[in-house]
């Protein structure tokens, strides 16, 4: 199946999102990945990556909250992350510097929502262990654009919490965002 999410399609060598070409991000016409790159990237993501969702107050939003999905790939050295960033043309690399300097690490952070969806769609066919997280993220990314009520915001909060529960390193009990939205809107 060449359709990865409702709005993204792979037609031959062309990748589109909502009918708009994404070849400026990942040039699938002029550049072919080796047979092993995307499966390797999926494995790298499953071992050293995480997909997060944040629901936070933001000005300029009709229902006062925005939902963002973020991909992070972590390493002690930035060399591999620089290569991934160069190949995909996605994200930014940041240094996580600890006060004790013992476990400094680098992260490739993909925060642009179209780029996040593109990354997910590139690796989804090869992911084995984080498929549910990717499916939830696609639902969030798809539904975040069609919010028409406070209950829609609550549904996104529930999806964000369900994603957080599946991430072993987060401290969300599965009710963090749901509780926030329920209290804010008195639902």
N, C-alpha and C positions, 0 to 999 in steps of 0.2 A: 504494500500500500504506500503510495507516494504522498499521501496527505498526512502531515504530522499533527497539525492542530487545525481547528476550523478555519483559521484565516491565513495559514501558511501552506503553500503548495510547491512541490517540486515538479516542474514540467520539463522533461528532457534535461537539459543542462541549466535551466533557469529556475531560480528560487524567488518566489514572490510572497509578500505579506500584504493582505488586503488589496491585491492586484498591483502593488508597487514593487518594482524590481529591487532585490537586495544584493545585486551583483557588485555594488560598490563596497559592501561589507565583506563578503566572501565571494571572490570572483570565481564562480563555478564554470565560467566559459573558458577563460584563459588559464586557469590553474586547476590542476587535478591533484587531489590528495593521494598519497600512496594508499595502497590497499589496507595498510595497517594503521594509518594515522587516526582516523575517527574511532575505530575500536580501541586503540591505545588511549585516546583522549577520554573515552567513556570510562575505561578502567581507571585512569588517573583521577577522574572526577569521583568515581565511587570510592577510591581509597583516600584521596587527599582533598576532596571537594565537599562543599555543602551548598544547599539551596535554602535560602532564608526568605521569610516574608515579614514585612513590617506594616503595621496599621498604626498610623499616628495622625495627630491633629495637624491640619494644614490650612492656611488661609487660601481663599480663592476656590475652594471646593464647595459645591452646593450643600453637601451633607457634612462638611467640616472635617472630614477624614480622607486620607489618601492611603492607598495600598501599594506597596512596592515589593517586587520579588528581586532578590539579589543572589548571584552566583559568586562563590569564593573558592579559589584553588590555592592551597597553602603549601609552602616549602621552606626549608631552612636557607636555601640559596635561591637567588632570583633567576639563575641561568635558564632553567627549564621553562619557567613562567614567561620569561622574555621571548623564548622561541614560540610558545603557544600564542602569546599576544601578537607576535609578528605574523604567524601563519593565519590566525583568525581575523586579525585586525579588529579585535574587540577588547574592551576593558582597560583598566589601569592597574599598575603594580604599585603597591604600598608596602612600606616597612612597618611591621608591628614591633616596636621597640619596647622592651620591658625595662622596668627600673633596675632590675638586678642584672641585666645583660646576659642572662643565662640562656634564655630560649627565644632570642629574636627570630622572627620569621618574616617571610614575604608572602603577600597575597596578591593574586590576580583577581581583581574585583570587577565583575560585569554588572553594572547597575542600570544602564539604559534599557528600558523595558522591551524595546524591539530587539536589541542585542541579546537580552536574556532569552527571549523566545527563539531567536535564531540558534543560539547555543544549544538550547534544549532540543530543538528539532534536529540538529546535526548529530547529537549523541544518542538520542532516544532509541534508534534501532539496535544499538549495541549495549545498552545498559541492562544489567541483570538484577541488581540488588536495590536500586533506588528508583525503580519504575513508578512506584506509587507516589513518591515525592514529585517526580516529573509530571505525572498526571494531575496532581493537585495544583502544581504551579501553573500548568496550562489552563486549568479552570479559573484560577485567580486572574491570570493575565487576560483571559478572554472576557471574564465577567466584570472586571474593574472598569471597563469602558461603558458599561450599560447600567450603571447604578441609577435607579429611579426612585428609591425609597430608603427609609431608615432600615427596613428589613433586609434590603439588598446589602447594605453596609454590614449588617449583622451576619449575613451569610458569608461574606468575604472574611470577616473576623473568625468565624468558625473554621473556614478553610485554612486560614493562617495558623490557627491553633492546632489543627490536625497535622499540618506540615511540621510545626515545631515539635510536636510529640515524637515524630519519626526521626528527628535529629537528636542523636544521643548526647551532644554537648550543650544543648540549650537547657535553660532552667525554666521552661514554660510548662506548667502543669496541665496544659490543654484548655485553660479557661482564661488566660491573660487578656487576650484581645476581645473575646466574647464578653467577659465581665465589663471591660472598659466601655464597649459600645452599648451594652444593656444599661449600664448606669448612666451614661451620657444622654441617651435617648429615652430613658425610663421605660424600657421594653420588658 
